[in-house]
Structure formats: C-alpha cells, structure tokens
C-alpha cells in the first residue's frame, strides 16, 4: 500500500488498521496458547495499539471542527 500523502490520510489509515491489529493479537492470545514471554509481548502490543487509537480519535474529532 502506498504511503499516504498527508497526516490526515495517515490517521485515517491507522484508524482502519489498528482495530484489525488488536483483533489479531487478541486472537493469538486466546487461540495460540503462547508461552509467558510471548503472552506479555502480545498484551503489550494490544495496550500500545489501544493507546494509539485513543490518541488518534481526539485529533480526528478536532480536525473535523
């Protein structure tokens, strides 16, 4: 996929991609039975993606005003 030309397009792309990433990480946690280190890494990734999603949402709302 080509890189977006501006910040707004990048944020929109992230808003589409992040929920899928979170779902994939959760699916692996639930179905993969990862060892402890992998489980902690997956939980960290989920947390980071959720934080990023929360960070993007206010920017998007502000940009719409």
Long-range contacts (C-beta under 8 A, 24 or more apart in sequence): 8-63, 11-56, 11-59, 11-60, 11-63, 12-60, 14-52, 14-53, 14-56, 15-53, 15-56, 15-57, 15-60, 18-49, 18-52, 18-53, 18-56, 19-53, 21-45, 21-49, 22-46, 22-49, 22-50, 22-53, 25-49
